[in-house]
Amino acid sequence: MATPQTTFAQQLGHHAELGAHLSPAFLRSLEVLQLDADALVREIDAECARNEVLRVVPRTRERRGDPERSAAFLETVEDRPVDLFAHLRRELAFLDLAEGLAAKVLALAGRLDERGFLDADRGELAALVGAESLDAALAVLHALPPRGIGARDAAEAMLMQLEAADPDRPLVEAILRQHLGALAAGRRAEVADALGIDAEGLDALVSRIRDLDPAPGRRFANAPAEPLRPDLAVALEQGRLVVSVGDGSLPSLAIDRRIAGLAAEPGMPRERRRELAGKLRSARSLIHAIAQRQATLQQIGAALFAQQREFLRRGAAGIRRVRMGELAASLGLHASTVSRAVAGKTVWTPHGLLALREFFEDAGRGPTRAERDALVAAIRGLLVGDPRRSDAELAAELARRGLTVARRTVAKYRALLGLSRSQLRSSDGPPESEP
């Protein structure tokens, strides 16, 4: 009996080859298949924000394979520096919020600038999350660490870092809102008189203000661009290959049966019934598409890393690159399915985080940075001994050293070294001919 993923792959190949009509649900599956883990989380957040039929449900950290190893993998990933949006999403996961509220908070978080400010008027925000939910969503956002996130300006961000009952708060607010110019000009006595305090009291307030962060979002500005949610994890455990899809870092989704059931209630307006029916279809198609994506990655990952045991033992020197078409054929999948599934995806390995593309040898795949550096170093070494070697001769020598590369590529890297063929022709003697 065909597995669900085999059926999906066969459908994809059939549609791709025959140009057949693609249903909206099938198109959704193709779109989700191509998303990396970070992009998929953003898509889930966006869908939850606009679709009240879809909700996030609590999940455990246990995934396929050994639960302790899986939890350790997730903790390793989460301990990496994250950007502000990823940080807020993680903090929200620890809160027990009303249905749909977390998604609305994340929608607001998506509008924060690099300082952590919510630079939009109330009308724009109400249109984003709904006027009836705006205050509740803002309250949650403002309560998330670091305090001051979601403020409209630096003064508000700093005030949000003080407790409402703090006796110094009114005076701090007066300084931030009215007297910063005078303080900057050195008119401290004038400010103290305006506040009705002595110089010592003003010094204490100024000291407190210096401890407040005027842009709490900036501490996340230098988070690395490296994906924080690997799509796969692979390891050898007592000689046994373990490949896990990184679904533990994805929100777990479900249909809200209560809201979906409103469409069948007597007296429900026709337009509202149509709206809910459309949202129900969209929610179901996303859940199904995510399941298809995860099954595809699991299937491809297991087959791919069954051929990478040397890599798992030795590191990059042991990579055995495979042809994408051959791997697809061995699984009974269409090549386009594998291509879509692999594009932009990463895998967490015993030797660090790598792109899945690194394990494939396909037309159009360029060298990695490490391969490029090694190639440039090898060409430089050859040219030091004989700078007039032709590109074809260099390519042949590189092949003998285990670096298979086209003559055109050699010419490109020779030029990067400042030793192009045109420069060599300007030297004494006739130019060398090349094939």
Secondary structure, DSSP 4 states (H G I P E B T S, - for coil): ---HHHHHHHHHHHHHHHTPPPPHHHHHHHHHHT--HHHHHHHHHHHHHH-TTEEEE---S--SS-HHHHHHHHHHHHTS---HHHHHHHHHTTS-PPTTHHHHHHHHHTTB-TTS-B-S-HHHHHHHH-HHHHHHHHHHHHHSSSTTTT-SSHHHHHHTTS-TT-TTHHHHHHIIIIIHHHHHTT-HHHHHHHHT--HHHHHHHHHHHHTS-S-GGGGGTT--SS-SS-SEEEEEETTEEEEEESGGGSPEEEE-HHHHGGGGSTT--HHHHHHHHHHHHHHHHHHHHHHHHHHHHHHHHHHHHTT-HHHHHH-GGG---B-HHHHHHHHT--HHHHHHHHTT-EEEETTEEEEGGGGB--TTPPPPHHHHHHHHHHHHHHHHH-TT--HHHHHHHHHHTT----HHHHHHHHHHTT--HHHHHTSSSPPPP--
